[in-house]
């Protein structure tokens, strides 16, 4: 049940069978249907989510009432509102299933238990967070450096299957333009 997560962890650190036994009781596995909200703005984020299958997205609603997607998590990616999760304060974000999704979650109260029982997990999460931060920085750079059309073609080049999986309005929001503009870009092909 937790093997996909263990496989991911073992790409960064070694885990023994004993380590698996320590981790398993601190993990929660569940499935959610498309459009299910795991977190709503104003709530406290109680978990960090690892996507086994499917897709989750992190978004907020801007002052015009438009959803602005800031992050996606597909298979073998983590997603959370890190500030709300770590500091247990009200979230500015929503986390929603963009597809039917299978998840492994680590609840906030179990985070420190994991680190105290398996200190090497701090290295794993540090490395994951570094990769996440790097991706976030590159996304910001692309938003400012590329034209909207270049952003779409770049993203489509990196993740062609993913572009076909998610609703057009979510992709457009993530890339920083309207769904109508995305339709125009796609129509040019």
Biotite code that builds the C-alpha atoms (Angstrom):
import biotite.structure as struc

atoms = struc.array([
    struc.Atom([0.000, 0.000, 0.000], chain_id="A", res_id=1, res_name="UNK", atom_name="CA", element="C"),
    struc.Atom([2.848, 2.427, 0.792], chain_id="A", res_id=2, res_name="UNK", atom_name="CA", element="C"),
    struc.Atom([5.369, 0.963, -1.650], chain_id="A", res_id=3, res_name="UNK", atom_name="CA", element="C"),
    struc.Atom([5.169, 3.867, -4.156], chain_id="A", res_id=4, res_name="UNK", atom_name="CA", element="C"),
    struc.Atom([6.188, 6.273, -1.386], chain_id="A", res_id=5, res_name="UNK", atom_name="CA", element="C"),
    struc.Atom([8.939, 3.967, -0.137], chain_id="A", res_id=6, res_name="UNK", atom_name="CA", element="C"),
    struc.Atom([10.271, 3.691, -3.695], chain_id="A", res_id=7, res_name="UNK", atom_name="CA", element="C"),
    struc.Atom([10.328, 7.481, -3.948], chain_id="A", res_id=8, res_name="UNK", atom_name="CA", element="C"),
    struc.Atom([12.077, 7.878, -0.589], chain_id="A", res_id=9, res_name="UNK", atom_name="CA", element="C"),
    struc.Atom([14.674, 5.289, -1.608], chain_id="A", res_id=10, res_name="UNK", atom_name="CA", element="C"),
    struc.Atom([15.638, 7.436, -4.595], chain_id="A", res_id=11, res_name="UNK", atom_name="CA", element="C"),
    struc.Atom([17.071, 9.861, -2.003], chain_id="A", res_id=12, res_name="UNK", atom_name="CA", element="C"),
    struc.Atom([17.960, 7.800, 1.092], chain_id="A", res_id=13, res_name="UNK", atom_name="CA", element="C"),
    struc.Atom([18.217, 4.142, 2.120], chain_id="A", res_id=14, res_name="UNK", atom_name="CA", element="C"),
    struc.Atom([15.302, 2.568, 3.986], chain_id="A", res_id=15, res_name="UNK", atom_name="CA", element="C"),
    struc.Atom([15.448, -0.775, 5.743], chain_id="A", res_id=16, res_name="UNK", atom_name="CA", element="C"),
    struc.Atom([12.492, -3.064, 6.419], chain_id="A", res_id=17, res_name="UNK", atom_name="CA", element="C"),
    struc.Atom([12.608, -1.814, 10.018], chain_id="A", res_id=18, res_name="UNK", atom_name="CA", element="C"),
    struc.Atom([12.329, 1.757, 8.709], chain_id="A", res_id=19, res_name="UNK", atom_name="CA", element="C"),
    struc.Atom([9.241, 0.745, 6.716], chain_id="A", res_id=20, res_name="UNK", atom_name="CA", element="C"),
    struc.Atom([7.686, -0.644, 9.900], chain_id="A", res_id=21, res_name="UNK", atom_name="CA", element="C"),
    struc.Atom([8.384, 2.623, 11.739], chain_id="A", res_id=22, res_name="UNK", atom_name="CA", element="C"),
    struc.Atom([6.885, 4.723, 8.947], chain_id="A", res_id=23, res_name="UNK", atom_name="CA", element="C"),
    struc.Atom([3.769, 2.713, 8.108], chain_id="A", res_id=24, res_name="UNK", atom_name="CA", element="C"),
    struc.Atom([1.710, 3.560, 11.228], chain_id="A", res_id=25, res_name="UNK", atom_name="CA", element="C"),
    struc.Atom([2.449, 7.266, 10.654], chain_id="A", res_id=26, res_name="UNK", atom_name="CA", element="C"),
    struc.Atom([1.099, 7.286, 7.092], chain_id="A", res_id=27, res_name="UNK", atom_name="CA", element="C"),
    struc.Atom([-2.493, 7.523, 5.882], chain_id="A", res_id=28, res_name="UNK", atom_name="CA", element="C"),
    struc.Atom([-3.564, 6.160, 2.504], chain_id="A", res_id=29, res_name="UNK", atom_name="CA", element="C"),
    struc.Atom([-6.828, 7.185, 0.845], chain_id="A", res_id=30, res_name="UNK", atom_name="CA", element="C"),
    struc.Atom([-8.494, 8.073, -2.442], chain_id="A", res_id=31, res_name="UNK", atom_name="CA", element="C"),
    struc.Atom([-10.442, 11.172, -3.426], chain_id="A", res_id=32, res_name="UNK", atom_name="CA", element="C"),
    struc.Atom([-12.687, 11.892, -6.364], chain_id="A", res_id=33, res_name="UNK", atom_name="CA", element="C"),
    struc.Atom([-12.052, 14.615, -8.909], chain_id="A", res_id=34, res_name="UNK", atom_name="CA", element="C"),
    struc.Atom([-12.923, 18.109, -7.581], chain_id="A", res_id=35, res_name="UNK", atom_name="CA", element="C"),
    struc.Atom([-12.663, 17.021, -3.916], chain_id="A", res_id=36, res_name="UNK", atom_name="CA", element="C"),
    struc.Atom([-11.210, 19.776, -1.741], chain_id="A", res_id=37, res_name="UNK", atom_name="CA", element="C"),
    struc.Atom([-8.568, 18.563, 0.717], chain_id="A", res_id=38, res_name="UNK", atom_name="CA", element="C"),
    struc.Atom([-7.979, 22.098, 1.993], chain_id="A", res_id=39, res_name="UNK", atom_name="CA", element="C"),
    struc.Atom([-10.071, 25.248, 1.834], chain_id="A", res_id=40, res_name="UNK", atom_name="CA", element="C"),
    struc.Atom([-8.905, 28.809, 2.308], chain_id="A", res_id=41, res_name="UNK", atom_name="CA", element="C"),
    struc.Atom([-9.094, 29.719, 6.003], chain_id="A", res_id=42, res_name="UNK", atom_name="CA", element="C"),
    struc.Atom([-8.613, 26.140, 7.218], chain_id="A", res_id=43, res_name="UNK", atom_name="CA", element="C"),
    struc.Atom([-5.424, 24.816, 8.767], chain_id="A", res_id=44, res_name="UNK", atom_name="CA", element="C"),
    struc.Atom([-3.526, 22.416, 6.516], chain_id="A", res_id=45, res_name="UNK", atom_name="CA", element="C"),
    struc.Atom([-3.298, 19.156, 8.454], chain_id="A", res_id=46, res_name="UNK", atom_name="CA", element="C"),
    struc.Atom([-1.221, 17.067, 6.030], chain_id="A", res_id=47, res_name="UNK", atom_name="CA", element="C"),
    struc.Atom([1.485, 16.854, 3.406], chain_id="A", res_id=48, res_name="UNK", atom_name="CA", element="C"),
    struc.Atom([0.149, 14.826, 0.461], chain_id="A", res_id=49, res_name="UNK", atom_name="CA", element="C"),
    struc.Atom([2.102, 12.392, -1.711], chain_id="A", res_id=50, res_name="UNK", atom_name="CA", element="C"),
    struc.Atom([0.341, 11.572, -4.981], chain_id="A", res_id=51, res_name="UNK", atom_name="CA", element="C"),
    struc.Atom([0.392, 7.868, -5.816], chain_id="A", res_id=52, res_name="UNK", atom_name="CA", element="C"),
    struc.Atom([-1.920, 8.228, -8.814], chain_id="A", res_id=53, res_name="UNK", atom_name="CA", element="C"),
    struc.Atom([-3.811, 11.219, -10.165], chain_id="A", res_id=54, res_name="UNK", atom_name="CA", element="C"),
    struc.Atom([-3.301, 14.939, -9.719], chain_id="A", res_id=55, res_name="UNK", atom_name="CA", element="C"),
    struc.Atom([-3.767, 17.541, -6.998], chain_id="A", res_id=56, res_name="UNK", atom_name="CA", element="C"),
    struc.Atom([-3.489, 21.292, -7.389], chain_id="A", res_id=57, res_name="UNK", atom_name="CA", element="C"),
    struc.Atom([-2.818, 24.207, -5.047], chain_id="A", res_id=58, res_name="UNK", atom_name="CA", element="C"),
    struc.Atom([-4.659, 27.418, -5.884], chain_id="A", res_id=59, res_name="UNK", atom_name="CA", element="C"),
    struc.Atom([-6.021, 30.665, -4.476], chain_id="A", res_id=60, res_name="UNK", atom_name="CA", element="C"),
    struc.Atom([-8.794, 32.999, -5.558], chain_id="A", res_id=61, res_name="UNK", atom_name="CA", element="C"),
    struc.Atom([-7.551, 36.436, -6.599], chain_id="A", res_id=62, res_name="UNK", atom_name="CA", element="C"),
    struc.Atom([-9.221, 39.797, -5.927], chain_id="A", res_id=63, res_name="UNK", atom_name="CA", element="C"),
    struc.Atom([-11.214, 39.435, -9.157], chain_id="A", res_id=64, res_name="UNK", atom_name="CA", element="C"),
    struc.Atom([-12.618, 36.091, -7.986], chain_id="A", res_id=65, res_name="UNK", atom_name="CA", element="C"),
    struc.Atom([-10.511, 34.079, -10.451], chain_id="A", res_id=66, res_name="UNK", atom_name="CA", element="C"),
    struc.Atom([-8.797, 30.824, -9.450], chain_id="A", res_id=67, res_name="UNK", atom_name="CA", element="C"),
    struc.Atom([-5.002, 31.079, -9.736], chain_id="A", res_id=68, res_name="UNK", atom_name="CA", element="C"),
    struc.Atom([-3.259, 27.691, -9.767], chain_id="A", res_id=69, res_name="UNK", atom_name="CA", element="C"),
    struc.Atom([0.224, 27.894, -8.276], chain_id="A", res_id=70, res_name="UNK", atom_name="CA", element="C"),
    struc.Atom([1.220, 24.228, -8.178], chain_id="A", res_id=71, res_name="UNK", atom_name="CA", element="C"),
    struc.Atom([0.281, 20.795, -9.472], chain_id="A", res_id=72, res_name="UNK", atom_name="CA", element="C"),
    struc.Atom([1.296, 17.458, -7.993], chain_id="A", res_id=73, res_name="UNK", atom_name="CA", element="C"),
    struc.Atom([1.165, 14.362, -10.171], chain_id="A", res_id=74, res_name="UNK", atom_name="CA", element="C"),
    struc.Atom([2.458, 10.865, -9.458], chain_id="A", res_id=75, res_name="UNK", atom_name="CA", element="C"),
    struc.Atom([5.443, 10.839, -7.069], chain_id="A", res_id=76, res_name="UNK", atom_name="CA", element="C"),
    struc.Atom([5.119, 14.515, -6.159], chain_id="A", res_id=77, res_name="UNK", atom_name="CA", element="C"),
    struc.Atom([4.294, 16.101, -2.817], chain_id="A", res_id=78, res_name="UNK", atom_name="CA", element="C"),
    struc.Atom([1.911, 19.004, -2.250], chain_id="A", res_id=79, res_name="UNK", atom_name="CA", element="C"),
    struc.Atom([0.833, 21.026, 0.774], chain_id="A", res_id=80, res_name="UNK", atom_name="CA", element="C"),
    struc.Atom([0.377, 24.602, 1.896], chain_id="A", res_id=81, res_name="UNK", atom_name="CA", element="C"),
    struc.Atom([3.764, 24.540, 3.588], chain_id="A", res_id=82, res_name="UNK", atom_name="CA", element="C"),
    struc.Atom([3.247, 27.652, 5.720], chain_id="A", res_id=83, res_name="UNK", atom_name="CA", element="C"),
    struc.Atom([-0.102, 26.489, 7.073], chain_id="A", res_id=84, res_name="UNK", atom_name="CA", element="C"),
    struc.Atom([1.175, 22.922, 7.506], chain_id="A", res_id=85, res_name="UNK", atom_name="CA", element="C"),
    struc.Atom([4.353, 23.825, 9.400], chain_id="A", res_id=86, res_name="UNK", atom_name="CA", element="C"),
    struc.Atom([3.017, 26.694, 11.493], chain_id="A", res_id=87, res_name="UNK", atom_name="CA", element="C"),
    struc.Atom([-0.594, 25.505, 11.823], chain_id="A", res_id=88, res_name="UNK", atom_name="CA", element="C"),
    struc.Atom([-2.128, 28.812, 10.776], chain_id="A", res_id=89, res_name="UNK", atom_name="CA", element="C"),
    struc.Atom([-5.024, 29.548, 8.433], chain_id="A", res_id=90, res_name="UNK", atom_name="CA", element="C"),
    struc.Atom([-4.317, 28.786, 4.799], chain_id="A", res_id=91, res_name="UNK", atom_name="CA", element="C"),
    struc.Atom([-4.579, 31.257, 1.948], chain_id="A", res_id=92, res_name="UNK", atom_name="CA", element="C"),
    struc.Atom([-4.944, 28.342, -0.482], chain_id="A", res_id=93, res_name="UNK", atom_name="CA", element="C"),
    struc.Atom([-7.142, 25.489, -1.595], chain_id="A", res_id=94, res_name="UNK", atom_name="CA", element="C"),
    struc.Atom([-5.902, 21.981, -2.405], chain_id="A", res_id=95, res_name="UNK", atom_name="CA", element="C"),
    struc.Atom([-8.163, 20.169, -4.853], chain_id="A", res_id=96, res_name="UNK", atom_name="CA", element="C"),
    struc.Atom([-8.119, 16.901, -6.765], chain_id="A", res_id=97, res_name="UNK", atom_name="CA", element="C"),
    struc.Atom([-7.855, 17.711, -10.469], chain_id="A", res_id=98, res_name="UNK", atom_name="CA", element="C"),
    struc.Atom([-8.462, 13.999, -11.178], chain_id="A", res_id=99, res_name="UNK", atom_name="CA", element="C"),
    struc.Atom([-9.517, 10.985, -9.136], chain_id="A", res_id=100, res_name="UNK", atom_name="CA", element="C"),
    struc.Atom([-6.440, 10.673, -6.944], chain_id="A", res_id=101, res_name="UNK", atom_name="CA", element="C"),
    struc.Atom([-4.771, 8.105, -4.675], chain_id="A", res_id=102, res_name="UNK", atom_name="CA", element="C"),
    struc.Atom([-2.866, 9.771, -1.849], chain_id="A", res_id=103, res_name="UNK", atom_name="CA", element="C"),
    struc.Atom([-0.511, 8.966, 1.000], chain_id="A", res_id=104, res_name="UNK", atom_name="CA", element="C"),
    struc.Atom([-0.626, 11.664, 3.666], chain_id="A", res_id=105, res_name="UNK", atom_name="CA", element="C"),
    struc.Atom([1.585, 12.538, 6.600], chain_id="A", res_id=106, res_name="UNK", atom_name="CA", element="C"),
    struc.Atom([-0.293, 14.491, 9.222], chain_id="A", res_id=107, res_name="UNK", atom_name="CA", element="C"),
    struc.Atom([1.379, 17.448, 10.884], chain_id="A", res_id=108, res_name="UNK", atom_name="CA", element="C"),
    struc.Atom([1.476, 15.836, 14.340], chain_id="A", res_id=109, res_name="UNK", atom_name="CA", element="C"),
    struc.Atom([3.325, 12.835, 12.867], chain_id="A", res_id=110, res_name="UNK", atom_name="CA", element="C"),
    struc.Atom([6.033, 14.861, 11.138], chain_id="A", res_id=111, res_name="UNK", atom_name="CA", element="C"),
    struc.Atom([8.153, 15.307, 14.267], chain_id="A", res_id=112, res_name="UNK", atom_name="CA", element="C"),
    struc.Atom([7.565, 11.686, 15.246], chain_id="A", res_id=113, res_name="UNK", atom_name="CA", element="C"),
    struc.Atom([8.998, 10.607, 11.903], chain_id="A", res_id=114, res_name="UNK", atom_name="CA", element="C"),
    struc.Atom([12.036, 12.852, 12.313], chain_id="A", res_id=115, res_name="UNK", atom_name="CA", element="C"),
    struc.Atom([12.721, 11.715, 15.880], chain_id="A", res_id=116, res_name="UNK", atom_name="CA", element="C"),
    struc.Atom([12.368, 8.018, 15.018], chain_id="A", res_id=117, res_name="UNK", atom_name="CA", element="C"),
    struc.Atom([14.076, 8.224, 11.605], chain_id="A", res_id=118, res_name="UNK", atom_name="CA", element="C"),
    struc.Atom([16.394, 11.260, 11.519], chain_id="A", res_id=119, res_name="UNK", atom_name="CA", element="C"),
    struc.Atom([17.435, 10.428, 7.942], chain_id="A", res_id=120, res_name="UNK", atom_name="CA", element="C"),
    struc.Atom([13.912, 11.393, 6.841], chain_id="A", res_id=121, res_name="UNK", atom_name="CA", element="C"),
    struc.Atom([14.885, 15.016, 7.482], chain_id="A", res_id=122, res_name="UNK", atom_name="CA", element="C"),
    struc.Atom([17.404, 14.635, 4.651], chain_id="A", res_id=123, res_name="UNK", atom_name="CA", element="C"),
    struc.Atom([14.726, 13.167, 2.384], chain_id="A", res_id=124, res_name="UNK", atom_name="CA", element="C"),
    struc.Atom([12.293, 16.015, 3.003], chain_id="A", res_id=125, res_name="UNK", atom_name="CA", element="C"),
    struc.Atom([15.062, 18.601, 2.695], chain_id="A", res_id=126, res_name="UNK", atom_name="CA", element="C"),
    struc.Atom([15.975, 17.221, -0.730], chain_id="A", res_id=127, res_name="UNK", atom_name="CA", element="C"),
    struc.Atom([12.315, 17.113, -1.810], chain_id="A", res_id=128, res_name="UNK", atom_name="CA", element="C"),
    struc.Atom([11.811, 20.684, -0.603], chain_id="A", res_id=129, res_name="UNK", atom_name="CA", element="C"),
    struc.Atom([14.930, 21.827, -2.472], chain_id="A", res_id=130, res_name="UNK", atom_name="CA", element="C"),
    struc.Atom([13.628, 20.293, -5.706], chain_id="A", res_id=131, res_name="UNK", atom_name="CA", element="C"),
    struc.Atom([10.233, 21.894, -5.112], chain_id="A", res_id=132, res_name="UNK", atom_name="CA", element="C"),
    struc.Atom([11.800, 25.288, -4.450], chain_id="A", res_id=133, res_name="UNK", atom_name="CA", element="C"),
    struc.Atom([13.943, 25.016, -7.571], chain_id="A", res_id=134, res_name="UNK", atom_name="CA", element="C"),
    struc.Atom([10.865, 24.210, -9.680], chain_id="A", res_id=135, res_name="UNK", atom_name="CA", element="C"),
    struc.Atom([9.006, 27.146, -8.146], chain_id="A", res_id=136, res_name="UNK", atom_name="CA", element="C"),
    struc.Atom([11.862, 29.535, -8.916], chain_id="A", res_id=137, res_name="UNK", atom_name="CA", element="C"),
    struc.Atom([12.055, 28.328, -12.515], chain_id="A", res_id=138, res_name="UNK", atom_name="CA", element="C"),
    struc.Atom([8.295, 28.770, -12.913], chain_id="A", res_id=139, res_name="UNK", atom_name="CA", element="C"),
    struc.Atom([8.533, 32.359, -11.670], chain_id="A", res_id=140, res_name="UNK", atom_name="CA", element="C"),
    struc.Atom([11.412, 33.019, -14.060], chain_id="A", res_id=141, res_name="UNK", atom_name="CA", element="C"),
    struc.Atom([9.407, 31.593, -16.980], chain_id="A", res_id=142, res_name="UNK", atom_name="CA", element="C"),
    struc.Atom([6.375, 33.720, -16.051], chain_id="A", res_id=143, res_name="UNK", atom_name="CA", element="C"),
    struc.Atom([8.506, 36.855, -16.349], chain_id="A", res_id=144, res_name="UNK", atom_name="CA", element="C"),
    struc.Atom([10.863, 35.818, -19.172], chain_id="A", res_id=145, res_name="UNK", atom_name="CA", element="C"),
    struc.Atom([8.674, 33.966, -21.668], chain_id="A", res_id=146, res_name="UNK", atom_name="CA", element="C"),
    struc.Atom([5.694, 35.147, -23.641], chain_id="A", res_id=147, res_name="UNK", atom_name="CA", element="C"),
    struc.Atom([2.427, 33.376, -22.850], chain_id="A", res_id=148, res_name="UNK", atom_name="CA", element="C"),
    struc.Atom([2.758, 31.277, -25.985], chain_id="A", res_id=149, res_name="UNK", atom_name="CA", element="C"),
    struc.Atom([6.370, 30.370, -25.130], chain_id="A", res_id=150, res_name="UNK", atom_name="CA", element="C"),
    struc.Atom([5.276, 29.340, -21.623], chain_id="A", res_id=151, res_name="UNK", atom_name="CA", element="C"),
    struc.Atom([2.656, 27.004, -23.071], chain_id="A", res_id=152, res_name="UNK", atom_name="CA", element="C"),
    struc.Atom([5.033, 25.408, -25.595], chain_id="A", res_id=153, res_name="UNK", atom_name="CA", element="C"),
    struc.Atom([7.782, 25.043, -22.980], chain_id="A", res_id=154, res_name="UNK", atom_name="CA", element="C"),
    struc.Atom([5.420, 23.398, -20.473], chain_id="A", res_id=155, res_name="UNK", atom_name="CA", element="C"),
    struc.Atom([3.874, 21.213, -23.167], chain_id="A", res_id=156, res_name="UNK", atom_name="CA", element="C"),
    struc.Atom([7.373, 20.121, -24.205], chain_id="A", res_id=157, res_name="UNK", atom_name="CA", element="C"),
    struc.Atom([8.215, 19.096, -20.643], chain_id="A", res_id=158, res_name="UNK", atom_name="CA", element="C"),
    struc.Atom([4.872, 17.485, -19.760], chain_id="A", res_id=159, res_name="UNK", atom_name="CA", element="C"),
    struc.Atom([2.947, 16.618, -22.958], chain_id="A", res_id=160, res_name="UNK", atom_name="CA", element="C"),
    struc.Atom([0.820, 13.879, -21.372], chain_id="A", res_id=161, res_name="UNK", atom_name="CA", element="C"),
    struc.Atom([0.006, 16.032, -18.363], chain_id="A", res_id=162, res_name="UNK", atom_name="CA", element="C"),
    struc.Atom([-1.199, 18.893, -20.582], chain_id="A", res_id=163, res_name="UNK", atom_name="CA", element="C"),
    struc.Atom([-3.795, 16.492, -22.012], chain_id="A", res_id=164, res_name="UNK", atom_name="CA", element="C"),
    struc.Atom([-4.907, 15.252, -18.572], chain_id="A", res_id=165, res_name="UNK", atom_name="CA", element="C"),
    struc.Atom([-5.966, 18.432, -16.826], chain_id="A", res_id=166, res_name="UNK", atom_name="CA", element="C"),
    struc.Atom([-8.789, 20.866, -17.528], chain_id="A", res_id=167, res_name="UNK", atom_name="CA", element="C"),
    struc.Atom([-7.845, 23.744, -19.800], chain_id="A", res_id=168, res_name="UNK", atom_name="CA", element="C"),
    struc.Atom([-8.799, 26.442, -17.271], chain_id="A", res_id=169, res_name="UNK", atom_name="CA", element="C"),
    struc.Atom([-6.428, 24.962, -14.660], chain_id="A", res_id=170, res_name="UNK", atom_name="CA", element="C"),
    struc.Atom([-3.535, 24.805, -17.111], chain_id="A", res_id=171, res_name="UNK", atom_name="CA", element="C"),
    struc.Atom([-4.187, 28.361, -18.328], chain_id="A", res_id=172, res_name="UNK", atom_name="CA", element="C"),
    struc.Atom([-4.290, 29.622, -14.742], chain_id="A", res_id=173, res_name="UNK", atom_name="CA", element="C"),
    struc.Atom([-0.994, 27.895, -13.916], chain_id="A", res_id=174, res_name="UNK", atom_name="CA", element="C"),
    struc.Atom([0.663, 29.364, -17.010], chain_id="A", res_id=175, res_name="UNK", atom_name="CA", element="C"),
    struc.Atom([-0.627, 32.850, -16.275], chain_id="A", res_id=176, res_name="UNK", atom_name="CA", element="C"),
    struc.Atom([-3.261, 33.484, -18.919], chain_id="A", res_id=177, res_name="UNK", atom_name="CA", element="C"),
    struc.Atom([-6.946, 32.921, -19.661], chain_id="A", res_id=178, res_name="UNK", atom_name="CA", element="C"),
    struc.Atom([-8.536, 29.731, -20.981], chain_id="A", res_id=179, res_name="UNK", atom_name="CA", element="C"),
    struc.Atom([-9.602, 31.691, -24.057], chain_id="A", res_id=180, res_name="UNK", atom_name="CA", element="C"),
    struc.Atom([-5.985, 32.584, -24.816], chain_id="A", res_id=181, res_name="UNK", atom_name="CA", element="C"),
    struc.Atom([-5.001, 28.938, -24.382], chain_id="A", res_id=182, res_name="UNK", atom_name="CA", element="C"),
    struc.Atom([-7.679, 27.975, -26.924], chain_id="A", res_id=183, res_name="UNK", atom_name="CA", element="C"),
    struc.Atom([-6.166, 30.435, -29.410], chain_id="A", res_id=184, res_name="UNK", atom_name="CA", element="C"),
    struc.Atom([-2.672, 28.981, -28.890], chain_id="A", res_id=185, res_name="UNK", atom_name="CA", element="C"),
    struc.Atom([-3.942, 25.434, -29.392], chain_id="A", res_id=186, res_name="UNK", atom_name="CA", element="C"),
    struc.Atom([-5.923, 26.465, -32.488], chain_id="A", res_id=187, res_name="UNK", atom_name="CA", element="C"),
    struc.Atom([-2.695, 27.658, -34.159], chain_id="A", res_id=188, res_name="UNK", atom_name="CA", element="C"),
    struc.Atom([-1.335, 24.102, -34.287], chain_id="A", res_id=189, res_name="UNK", atom_name="CA", element="C"),
])
